[in-house]
Amino acid sequence: MSDTATKTKATNDIRDIRLADEGRRRTEWAERSMPVLRQLRERFTRERPLAGKRLAACLHVTTETANLAVALQAGGADVALCASNPLSTQDDVAAHLVKDHGIKVFAIKGEDHATYYEHIRAALAHRADITMDDGADLVGALHMIALNRLDDLAPPVRKWVETLSAADRKALVTGVIGSTEETTTGVIRLKAMAKDGVLQFPVIAVNDSQTKHLFDNRYGTGQSTLDGIIRATNLLIAGSTVVVAGYGWCGRGFAMRARGAGANVLVTEIDPMKALEAQMDGYRVLTMEAAAPLGDLFVTLTGNVEVIRVEHMRAMKDGAVVANSGHFNVEIDLEGLKKVAKGPVRVREFVEEFQLAGKKLFVLGEGRLINLAAAEGHPASVMDMSFANQALAAEFVVNNAKQLSKDVHRIPADLDQEIARLKLQAMGVAIDTLTSAQRKYLASWDMGT
Ligand SMILES: NC(=O)c1ccc[n+]([C@@H]2O[C@H](COP(=O)([O-])OP(=O)(O)OC[C@H]3O[C@@H](n4cnc5c(N)ncnc54)[C@H](O)[C@@H]3O)[C@@H](O)[C@H]2O)c1
């Protein structure tokens, strides 16, 4: 654990409580762009839908997450928060939540592997009724406990679980009435668990809401990934060749923003439909093998493993820059690279140089989500909708826990629509409503020309 960390072990483990004022000011700045979450917080304050519930959240500890945590607390929840990535924590925000709201926070930017999992352990020890994940780390650990696969737990979690009685371990899992999941990668894992019949409680796939992935994944990741790359490198994007691996929601957003900044954008895909879409959107689609010698900058946004492998990196130009914005740091084969290349040498913050095949290659942010490692993650305005979904999902779990099956569920479409309606209202955008003739026409099958 960090020497500089401020520790009151049971209630927090953060960098430095003295950063709280800076965190508060930045959190208030983000809040200005989160009108939908604000309205929910105000309603939660009045109605207290989460009263008496313990909630453990494993999310990127950013200003936007701080606003969510405060809204959940306003709803009556006792909140514990740990990081969902070792590099994404904003230490001032962690300090603000501890000092000004008494929220239990376990997160330090740049924490090592052991500390990261010690913090997951601390969140598990909160013995939550509801868990909230961004990448399924909490739910994953709870399931390893439920299935008695303790060897699959990271050592700090395993050692703690081994001290618990069998009844205690069981209660950790059966105590959870439901969970929510923020991101594509987490949802894929949860659906695989449900398919295998091992899911222990209902989960709400927040990512599957339209007001989440259409905006957060596309416009949030699009802008913040470019922001992270520029902050890390200060490279000029105009006139460069950018290779985008994956043309899903995140890839579409990033390709759009890279093109907007003047890059020649190449796309790699494995799905013919997405590849066709990219081609018709005007990008050049090719294999990673063909793209490797062409790109100046490579960005993976696939949620898959080993998308950029050593054979690709060998073929890249001298000075090529490689980054990832998919959830886990598995999309670039860095382990393979380390075996065959010289390095890494840190050339500036978030930029590491490797020497391979007589050329220099630069990897950004250790292959972790570059928008959170080197920038601040998504702008608050899109997180407003994502976190409105999270807050409503927590309320939905409380209200429907008894009826929900142990499966992956979506937030009901009317709540999703309501978030879109509130967002438009906050943006001052009015839309038309159906006339009675239009409603009748749309409901009929026998009205012709
Ligand atoms: N950086 C962020 O802040 C952020 C935000 C949201 C989601 N994510 C993460 O980004 C990743 C992508 O999310 P998404 O919502 O775009 O998912 P998605 O499913 O919409 O898109 C992923 C795309 O990658 C393609 N793909 C898979 N393997 C590939 C390969 N080997 N080569 C090329 N393409 C391949 C798929 O066909 C798909 O089109 C996930 O890990 C998700 O959790 C990151």
The ligand as a MOL file (V3000), in Angstrom:
LIG
                    3D

  0  0  0     0  0            999 V3000
M  V30 BEGIN CTAB
M  V30 COUNTS 44 48 0 0 0
M  V30 BEGIN ATOM
M  V30 1 N -12.8430 3.7670 -22.6860 0
M  V30 2 C -14.0200 3.8380 -22.0770 0
M  V30 3 O -14.2720 4.7230 -21.2700 0
M  V30 4 C -15.0700 2.8450 -22.4150 0
M  V30 5 C -16.4280 3.2020 -22.3820 0
M  V30 6 C -17.3980 2.2580 -22.7340 0
M  V30 7 C -17.0040 0.9700 -23.0810 0
M  V30 8 N -15.6560 0.6440 -23.0560 0 CHG=1
M  V30 9 C -15.1600 -0.6700 -23.4080 0
M  V30 10 O -14.7630 -0.6370 -24.7830 0
M  V30 11 C -14.8880 -1.9260 -25.3620 0
M  V30 12 C -15.8000 -1.8490 -26.5910 0
M  V30 13 O -17.1080 -1.4700 -26.1840 0
M  V30 14 P -18.2780 -1.2370 -27.2530 0
M  V30 15 O -19.4540 -0.7850 -26.4750 0
M  V30 16 O -17.7870 -0.4590 -28.4040 0 CHG=-1
M  V30 17 O -18.5210 -2.7610 -27.7000 0
M  V30 18 P -19.1690 -3.2710 -29.0610 0
M  V30 19 O -19.5170 -4.6810 -28.8320 0
M  V30 20 O -20.2210 -2.3060 -29.5260 0
M  V30 21 O -17.9490 -3.1560 -30.1070 0
M  V30 22 C -16.8000 -3.9610 -30.0790 0
M  V30 23 C -16.4100 -4.1920 -31.5380 0
M  V30 24 O -15.1270 -4.8120 -31.5860 0
M  V30 25 C -15.1610 -5.7740 -32.6320 0
M  V30 26 N -14.0740 -6.7350 -32.4330 0
M  V30 27 C -14.0040 -7.7880 -31.5820 0
M  V30 28 N -12.8310 -8.4370 -31.7280 0
M  V30 29 C -12.1310 -7.7600 -32.6700 0
M  V30 30 C -10.8560 -7.9280 -33.2690 0
M  V30 31 N -10.0430 -8.9460 -32.9150 0
M  V30 32 N -10.4440 -7.0370 -34.2070 0
M  V30 33 C -11.2550 -6.0160 -34.5950 0
M  V30 34 N -12.4970 -5.8100 -34.0690 0
M  V30 35 C -12.9180 -6.6770 -33.1330 0
M  V30 36 C -16.5630 -6.3720 -32.5230 0
M  V30 37 O -16.9350 -7.0350 -33.7070 0
M  V30 38 C -17.4070 -5.1450 -32.2400 0
M  V30 39 O -17.8730 -4.5250 -33.4220 0
M  V30 40 C -15.4260 -2.8200 -24.2510 0
M  V30 41 O -14.3490 -3.4100 -23.5750 0
M  V30 42 C -16.1170 -1.8260 -23.3300 0
M  V30 43 O -16.2750 -2.3310 -22.0230 0
M  V30 44 C -14.6970 1.5600 -22.7710 0
M  V30 END ATOM
M  V30 BEGIN BOND
M  V30 1 1 1 2
M  V30 2 2 2 3
M  V30 3 1 2 4
M  V30 4 1 4 5
M  V30 5 2 4 44
M  V30 6 2 5 6
M  V30 7 1 6 7
M  V30 8 2 7 8
M  V30 9 1 8 9
M  V30 10 1 8 44
M  V30 11 1 9 10
M  V30 12 1 9 42
M  V30 13 1 10 11
M  V30 14 1 11 12
M  V30 15 1 11 40
M  V30 16 1 12 13
M  V30 17 1 13 14
M  V30 18 2 14 15
M  V30 19 1 14 16
M  V30 20 1 14 17
M  V30 21 1 17 18
M  V30 22 2 18 19
M  V30 23 1 18 20
M  V30 24 1 18 21
M  V30 25 1 21 22
M  V30 26 1 22 23
M  V30 27 1 23 24
M  V30 28 1 23 38
M  V30 29 1 24 25
M  V30 30 1 25 26
M  V30 31 1 25 36
M  V30 32 1 26 27
M  V30 33 1 26 35
M  V30 34 2 27 28
M  V30 35 1 28 29
M  V30 36 1 29 30
M  V30 37 2 29 35
M  V30 38 1 30 31
M  V30 39 2 30 32
M  V30 40 1 32 33
M  V30 41 2 33 34
M  V30 42 1 34 35
M  V30 43 1 36 37
M  V30 44 1 36 38
M  V30 45 1 38 39
M  V30 46 1 40 41
M  V30 47 1 40 42
M  V30 48 1 42 43
M  V30 END BOND
M  V30 END CTAB
M  END
